[in-house]
Amino acid sequence: MSAAGQEWEDESPERLYVITGGRTGAADTFSLDLVTLIVAKTSPRPGAQPEHAAIMRLCHSPLSVAELSAYLKLPVSVVTVLLGDLLADGRVVARAPVPPAELPDRSLIEAVIHGLQQL
Amino acid sequence: MDFNSSEPAAGQALAEQPVAGQTFAAEPVVGPRSEDELPDSATAAVKVVIVGGFGVGKTTLVGAVSEIRPLTTEETMTQAGVGVDDTLGIERKTSTTVAMDFGRISLNKELVLYLFGTPGQQRFWFLWNGLFDGALGAVVLVDTRRLEVSFDVIGRLEERGVPFVVAVNSFPDAPTYPVEELRGALDLPPEVPIVNCDARLRTSSRDVLMTLMHYLHGLAAAGT
């Protein structure tokens, strides 16, 4: 076995494969950013996949995709797949980050400056 | 009192809470502390990326201004994203995931700022795609003892059209240069701000972010 093969074993890809049902991230469906805020709409369904249930519990208050990844100790790409399921079922909602465009908006920057001044 | 009890004291029990799990199902997921939860009024988030070499103080800066203890998210190196040669180029690195530390600042009831620290070395650029999409801008954190990492980073940010400022973290044993000398050394355009900072200090790190925001505001006002 090569050194590269060893690396993959250490990271236990099988576990991640099982969690996502073999799907990889960035499927067509939803464009989720690291800072998209996720909020649960309902309680976890009895018998839900443990990872789905864990997301539902964590998102009783808004939580970014990055924070979900950190608390679940799962790669962002895996969390994204799981969120795709929950979004499709309407069990969570996503609050898209701003700005979606390339240009920073002046009033947005001013809001950031004002917020930083309060630190 | 039962001195023979094998039950740990309450304090001990707390200290023995699992901190880093390897298997998901075996451990309960520990979420944010209640005081770290965002209010339901939080409707929008923005992000800023702190980029620099290892040990330059990215996480220190993030931690200095973050309202939460910095969290860590990992991204997996996929075969599609990184060629075999690139993977082999990582000397003595056996991990296939790269950690990114990040923090959070609630700017007001609705708006939340996230700060992500990411390594500047070329082999980690595969992380940048999702990271810089939609980012307001970046802070290039520089250690004057290791300027070479910054060259590639600055070039790459310019290529991507990401607005950035340069912050020089003041290490006690690092040589200090006049700002204009650094500008020349880093081949920076005259309009890009360079500031000195102490990433351990909240006010100093906050000022770095302020410098970035004022720079962005100028860019937005100029319509560039």
Interface residues (C-beta under 8 A of the other chain):
Chain A: A3 A4 Q6 E7 W8 D10 E11 S12 R15 L16 I19 T24 D33 L34 V35 T36 L37 V39 P50 E51 A54 R57 L58 S61 P62 L63 S64 A66 E67 S69 A70 Y71 L72 K73 L74 P75 V76 S77 R95 A96 P97 V98 P99 P100 E102 L103 P104 D105 R106 L108 I109 E110 A111 V112 I113 H114 G115 L116 Q117 Q118 L119
Chain B: A20 G21 Q22 T23 F24 A25 V29 V30 G31 P32 E37 L38 P39 D40 A42 T43 A44 A45 V46 K47 V65 L71 T72 T73 E74 E75 T76 T78 V84 T87 L88 T94 S95 T96 T97 F102 R104 I105 S106 L107 N108 L111 V112 L113 Y114 F116 G130 L131 D133 G134 L136 G137 G161 P163 R202 R206 L209 M210 M213 H214 L216 H217 L219 A220 A221
